Every structure is written in C-alpha cells, then in structure tokens.
C-alpha cells in the first residue's frame, strides 16, 4: 500500500473546508484527484466515497450531540438515498465504452450545478426568516414523498459522482423546509449523508475501482482536517469561504468539460474582479455608516 503525501495534503485542505462549511467534500476532492493528480474518474469517485464513510460521521456526531438534527427528515431521506446511491454506483460501474470520458462529463455538469446550488443556498440563508437554532430541533411536518424523492435523486447523483451529499441536497432541504434553522439544515444533512455515502461506498467496493492506497492517503489528511475545521467553524469566515468554494467548483466543472485554458482564465479573472468590486462596495458602505454614526 503506497501513501501519497501530496494526496494526503490535499485531503487535509479539503477536510478543513468540509469542517468549516459542511460542504465541498466530494465536490472538491474528486476533481482535485482527477485534475491535479491524474487519477481516473472512477477510481477518484470510488476512493473518495470510501473515505467519506469515515469523514461524515465526525461532523454528524458533533451536530447530533448539539441536538441540531431532525431525525424524521434523516429517516425519509435515507429511505430514498440508500437505494438511489446503490443504483447510481451500479450504473456508473457498468457503463459501456469509455467510462472515464462519460464520468468526467457527468461530474463536470454536477460540479457546475453544485456551484449554482451554493450561490442559491447563500442567497436563501440571507433572505430566509429561519431561526438561528435553539436547544431543540424545530418542529416541522415531514413531507414524506418530496423528501423521499430528494433522497432518491441525491443518492443517485452521489453514487455516480460522489458529489451532492452536501452541496445539492441541503439546497433541496432549504426549499422544502424553510422553517429549519441553518444549523439544523447542516446537521440534518450531515447525518443523512452517513448512510448515503455508506451505501454509495459499498456499491463502489462491489462495482467501482476502489484503491486502498489512495483512500488511505485521503484519510491521512482529511480526518485531522475535518476535526480542525469543525473546531474552527464557530469563528470561520463563512462569507469568504463559500464564494471561493463556488468559484473552485465552477472552474473544476469547466475543466472536466474540456473548457479551454483561455476560458478558464477569463472566468477566474472575472471572479477575482467581482470579488474585488464587492469588497470595495462593502468598504464604502462601512465608511459612510461610520461617518453618519460620528
């Protein structure tokens, strides 16, 4: 078994991001493995999912102890996501022809959708009237059929690409259950992701291309990364991290879809310019408010 310290370092960085934001595990790690380290897409998805089986319970356990998990939603999501994940991993493991090209295309599209989902989620967080989260979970009526369908669709996507257990499904939960606090949404999503990634990982162990050395390298870095990120999450500059993550997902998705380097560079430049413009506007607003207060 060969341990790759470069992959371990990448796992550490992604683990910290997951601990800080609750999102970006598969959405970041899989394209990093494919684009930076040259791992085949099927091997990257398989090994990343198996590593996630160890990572997800860490964050989920923290939220469970803090009572920010809606167990009713977890149950109905899992009823759909577990068979969906098995079906997705079976499909991707039995694709005819060039699996790498097909999976790269699917993964690229999913990453772009995940980036849009992050933007939508940030917008909903700022404009929704949800409570900040109390000592006990908010009482909401579980919409069984829609929740089950979200689980099935999300499970299938995760089974095929390892992406979506956080970035896609949490947006769907926000739309279905606007009364849930952000903490409850994150906690519920992390806990429901445990059986989801377990089923997807089992499917890839059976039908995928699991590599023990690759997974061990990921875990070597991602486990301490998740722990550190979770400890820092209360003070994390979330408003900065999520836009950066969305840009990284967009560029990764475009790269997997064979976008030209010129287009990638233009997109990155526009993102930097947009971020700079937002910072300038915020700074001017703050200066004006300070002047008025004085």
C-alpha positions in Angstrom: 0.0 0.0 0.0 1.5 3.3 -1.1 0.8 6.5 0.8 0.9 9.7 -1.3 1.8 12.7 0.8 0.6 15.1 -1.9 -2.9 13.5 -1.8 -2.8 13.5 2.0 -2.1 17.2 1.9 -5.0 17.7 -0.5 -7.2 15.7 1.8 -6.1 17.9 4.8 -7.1 21.1 2.9 -10.4 19.7 1.7 -11.1 18.2 5.2 -10.7 21.7 6.8 -13.1 23.2 4.2 -15.6 20.5 5.0 -15.3 21.1 8.7 -15.7 24.8 8.2 -18.6 24.8 5.8 -20.2 21.4 5.9 -19.9 21.2 2.1 -17.3 20.6 -0.6 -16.0 17.1 0.2 -16.7 15.2 -2.9 -17.2 18.4 -4.9 -13.6 19.4 -4.3 -11.7 16.2 -3.6 -12.9 14.3 -6.7 -11.9 16.9 -9.2 -8.6 17.6 -7.4 -7.8 13.9 -7.7 -8.7 13.8 -11.4 -7.2 17.2 -12.5 -4.2 17.6 -10.2 -3.1 14.0 -9.6 -4.3 12.4 -12.8 -6.4 9.7 -11.0 -9.0 8.1 -13.3 -12.5 9.5 -12.5 -14.0 6.1 -11.5 -11.0 5.5 -9.1 -11.3 9.0 -7.7 -15.1 8.7 -7.1 -14.8 5.2 -5.5 -11.9 6.1 -3.1 -13.4 9.5 -2.2 -16.7 7.8 -1.2 -15.0 5.2 0.9 -13.0 8.0 2.6 -16.2 9.9 3.2 -17.6 7.0 5.2 -15.1 7.9 7.8 -15.3 11.7 7.5 -19.1 12.2 7.5 -19.8 10.7 11.0 -17.3 13.1 12.6 -19.3 16.2 11.6 -22.7 14.4 12.0 -21.8 13.2 15.5 -21.0 16.8 16.6 -24.3 18.1 15.4 -26.2 15.1 16.9 -24.7 16.0 20.3 -25.8 19.6 19.8 -29.3 18.5 19.0 -29.3 20.2 15.6 -30.5 17.1 13.7 -34.1 16.4 12.6 -34.3 12.6 12.8 -37.6 12.4 10.9 -36.1 14.0 7.9 -33.0 11.8 8.2 -35.2 8.7 8.1 -37.1 9.6 4.9 -34.0 10.9 3.1 -32.1 7.7 3.9 -35.0 5.6 2.7 -34.6 7.2 -0.7 -30.8 7.9 -0.8 -29.6 4.4 0.1 -31.2 2.6 -2.8 -30.5 5.6 -5.0 -26.8 5.5 -4.2 -26.6 1.8 -4.8 -28.4 2.3 -8.2 -26.1 5.2 -9.2 -22.9 3.3 -8.3 -24.2 0.2 -10.2 -24.9 2.3 -13.3 -21.5 4.0 -13.3 -19.8 0.7 -12.7 -21.4 -0.9 -15.7 -21.1 1.8 -18.2 -20.1 0.6 -21.7 -17.4 2.3 -23.7 -15.1 4.9 -22.3 -16.2 5.2 -18.7 -13.6 8.0 -17.9 -14.9 10.3 -20.6 -18.6 9.8 -19.7 -17.9 10.1 -15.9 -15.9 13.3 -16.5 -18.8 14.8 -18.4 -21.3 13.8 -15.7 -19.0 15.1 -12.9 -18.4 18.4 -14.7 -22.1 19.0 -15.1 -22.8 18.1 -11.4 -20.0 20.4 -10.2 -21.5 23.3 -12.1 -24.9 22.6 -10.6 -23.3 22.3 -7.2 -21.7 25.7 -7.6 -25.0 27.3 -8.6 -26.6 25.5 -5.6 -24.1 27.0 -3.3 -24.9 30.5 -4.6 -28.6 29.8 -4.2 -28.1 28.4 -0.7 -26.2 31.6 0.3 -29.0 33.7 -1.1 -31.6 31.7 0.8 -29.6 31.9 4.0 -29.5 35.7 3.8 -33.2 36.2 2.9 -35.0 33.4 4.7 -36.7 34.1 8.0 -35.5 30.9 9.8 -34.5 31.0 13.4 -30.9 30.8 14.4 -31.4 27.4 16.1 -32.3 26.7 19.7 -31.8 23.9 22.2 -34.2 21.5 20.5 -34.9 20.8 16.8 -37.6 22.9 15.1 -40.9 21.0 14.8 -41.8 20.7 11.1 -44.2 18.3 9.4 -42.2 15.9 7.3 -43.3 16.0 3.7 -42.7 12.3 3.1 -43.0 11.9 -0.7 -41.0 15.0 -1.7 -38.3 14.2 0.9 -38.1 10.6 -0.4 -37.7 11.8 -4.0 -35.0 14.2 -2.9 -33.2 11.3 -1.3 -33.5 9.1 -4.4 -32.3 11.7 -6.8 -29.5 12.9 -4.5 -28.4 9.4 -3.7 -28.2 8.5 -7.4 -26.0 11.6 -8.1 -23.7 10.8 -5.2 -23.5 7.2 -6.2 -22.3 8.2 -9.7 -20.1 11.2 -8.9 -19.5 11.3 -5.1 -20.8 14.9 -5.3 -24.0 16.3 -3.9 -24.5 14.9 -0.4 -23.9 18.4 1.0 -23.9 20.9 -1.8 -27.1 19.7 -3.7 -29.3 18.0 -1.1 -29.0 20.8 1.5 -30.4 23.3 -1.0 -33.4 21.0 -1.6 -34.0 20.8 2.1 -33.9 24.6 2.4 -36.6 24.8 -0.3 -38.8 22.1 1.3 -38.3 23.2 4.9 -37.8 26.9 5.1 -38.5 27.0 8.9 -35.5 24.9 9.8 -32.5 26.9 11.0 -29.2 26.8 9.2 -27.6 24.7 11.9 -30.4 22.2 11.7 -30.1 22.0 8.0 -26.4 21.4 8.1 -26.7 18.9 11.0 -29.6 17.0 9.3 -27.7 16.9 6.0 -24.5 15.6 7.6 -26.3 12.8 9.5 -28.4 11.7 6.5 -25.2 11.7 4.4 -23.8 8.9 6.6 -26.0 6.0 5.3 -25.9 7.7 1.9 -22.2 7.6 1.4 -22.0 4.2 3.1 -24.4 2.8 0.5 -22.5 4.5 -2.3 -19.2 3.4 -1.0 -20.5 -0.2 -0.7 -21.6 0.0 -4.3 -18.2 1.2 -5.5 -16.5 -1.5 -3.5 -18.6 -4.0 -5.4 -18.7 -2.4 -8.9 -16.3 0.5 -8.8 -12.5 0.9 -8.8 -11.5 1.3 -5.1 -7.8 1.8 -4.4 -6.7 1.2 -0.8 -3.6 3.3 -1.0 -5.5 6.3 -2.5 -8.2 6.1 0.2 -5.6 5.7 3.0 -3.8 8.8 1.7 -7.0 10.8 1.7 -7.9 9.7 5.2 -4.4 10.5 6.5 -5.1 14.2 5.7 -8.8 14.5 5.7 -9.5 13.2 9.3 -7.4 15.7 11.1 -8.6 18.4 8.6 -12.2 17.8 9.4 -11.5 17.9 13.2 -9.6 21.1 12.9 -12.3 22.7 10.6 -15.1 21.6 12.9 -13.3 23.2 15.9 -12.8 26.5 13.9 -16.3 26.5 12.4 -17.7 28.9 15.0 -15.2 31.5 14.0 -14.9 30.7 10.3 -15.2 33.5 7.8 -18.0 31.6 6.0 -18.9 34.6 3.8 -15.4 34.4 2.3 -15.0 30.6 2.1 -18.3 29.8 0.3 -17.7 32.1 -2.7 -14.2 30.8 -3.1 -15.5 27.3 -3.0 -18.2 28.1 -5.6 -15.5 29.5 -7.9 -13.3 26.5 -7.5 -16.3 24.2 -8.2 -17.1 26.2 -11.3 -13.5 26.1 -12.7 -13.2 22.4 -11.9 -16.5 21.6 -13.6 -15.5 23.6 -16.7 -12.1 21.9 -16.8 -13.7 18.4 -16.7 -16.0 19.6 -19.6 -12.8 20.4 -21.6 -13.1 24.1 -21.4 -10.2 26.0 -22.9 -7.5 27.5 -20.7 -8.4 30.9 -22.0 -12.0 30.5 -20.9 -10.8 29.2 -17.5 -8.5 32.2 -17.1 -11.2 34.6 -18.1 -13.7 33.1 -15.6 -11.1 33.2 -12.8 -10.3 36.9 -13.7 -14.0 37.8 -13.7 -14.4 36.1 -10.3 -11.5 38.0 -8.8 -12.7 41.3 -10.3 -16.2 40.6 -9.0 -14.9 39.8 -5.5 -12.8 43.0 -5.5 -15.8 45.1 -6.6 -17.9 43.6 -3.7 -15.2 44.4 -1.2 -14.9 48.0 -2.4 -18.7 48.5 -2.2 -18.8 47.0 1.3 -15.9 49.2 2.4 -17.5 52.3 1.1 -20.8 51.4 2.8 -19.0 50.9 6.1 -17.2 54.2 5.7 -20.4 56.0 5.1 -22.1 54.3 8.1 -19.1 55.2 10.3 -19.3 58.8 9.2 -23.0 59.0 9.9 -22.6 57.5 13.3 -19.9 60.0 14.2 
